[in-house]
Amino acid sequence: MTTLANPSLDTPSPRPPRSRNFWKKQALSYLVILPTLLIFAVMTFGPILTTIVYSFQEVNLTRASEWVGLHNYVRMFGNPLFYTAWKNIAVFLIISILMGFMVPVFLALMVNELRHFGRFFQTIVYLPSLIPIAVALLVWRQIYAPDGGVLNSLLNSIGLPAQLWLQNPDLAKPAIVVIMTWLGAGGSVLIYLSALQEIPTEIYEAAELDGFSPWQRIWYITLPLISSRMQIMLLLQIIVVGQVFTEPFILTTGGPANSTVTPVLELYRTAFERSDFGLASAWSVSLLVVLSLFSIVYVRLSLGRESIQY
C-alpha cells in the first residue's frame, strides 16, 4: 500500500506576499519616528562631522575659519605632550585593570553568597556612585592631603612615613585609580549580580553533590559562566578610562610633571584656555578613532552575549 507524501510537510510553504496595507502601516510607523531619528542624527552625528571639519581648519570665533589641511594634525603629532598623554592613558588602563577590574567581581561574589542582609550590602556598595563626582573628589583630596590628611595620619599612627599621594609622579596615577574604582564599582557590582542571578541554582546543587568546595564552584562554574559579561565590562572600562578627565582636572591639573595629563584634559586646555579650536578638534578626532575601535568590539560582544543561554 502506497501513501502519498504530504507536500506541506516535505517542503516549506511559500511566504505569502506582503499586502499593500502592510507596507502602508510600515511607512506610517517610520513617519512617526522620523522626527526622533532626525533629532538624534543632528544631535549625535552633527557635532562629530563638525569636529572633523574643524580639525582641518584654523577656527576663529570672530571671523571666517581658514582651511589649513593637515596642519593641525602635524602640530598635534609634533607635540611631545601628545605621546605623554596617551602613555599616561595606557598606564591608567594597566593600573585600573590590575587594581580595579576584579574588585567589582569579588564584591558581587561576596554579596551574592550572603544569605541575610544581601540587599543592605548592595545598597552600601552602590552608595559611592550616588555622590556627585566633584564632591567626592574634594573629599578624597583631603584624604590624600600631605599634611593632616586622613591617610597620612593613619600611616603615622602605625609608624609608617607619610606620602605625597598626589604630588609624587609614581603615586599620583595609582591614587587616582583607587578613586575611580571606588566611584565606579557600585554600578559594575549590580551588573555582575544580575549575571550571577541568571545562573541556575541546579548547577551549584549538582556541584555540591559532587563535593565541590566554594572556591572550586567559583573557579569552575561561576567565572566561566559570567566570562562573557566580564569581557564586556573590561572593554567598557577601557572606554571609560580612555576618557578620564574630571579626576586629573580637579585633583592634579595634569601634574606633577604632566604625569596625569590625559588626551581629554589636554583637549580641554587647548580649546578653552588657549582658544585653539582647530588643534583641539584634531585631538578630538584622535580620541574618536581610538575609542571607536574599542566601541565596535564592545557592541559586537554585547550582541554576541544576547545569544548565550545559561
Secondary structure, DSSP 8 states (H G I E B T S, - for coil): ------HHHHS--------HHHHHHHHHHHHHHHHHHHHHHHHHHHHHHHHHHHTTEE--SSS--EE-TTHHHHHHHT-HHHHHHHHHHHHHHHHHHHHHSHHHHHHHHHHHH-SSSHHHHHHHHHHHHHS-HHHHHHHHHHHT-TTT-HHHHHHHHTT-----TTTSHHHHHHHHHHHHHHHHHHHHHHHHHHHHHTS-HHHHHHHHHTT--HHHHIIIIIHHHTHHHHHHHHHHHHHHHHT--HHHHHHTTT-STTTT--HHHHHHIIIIIS--HHHHHHHHHHHHHHHHHHHHHHHHHHHHHTT---
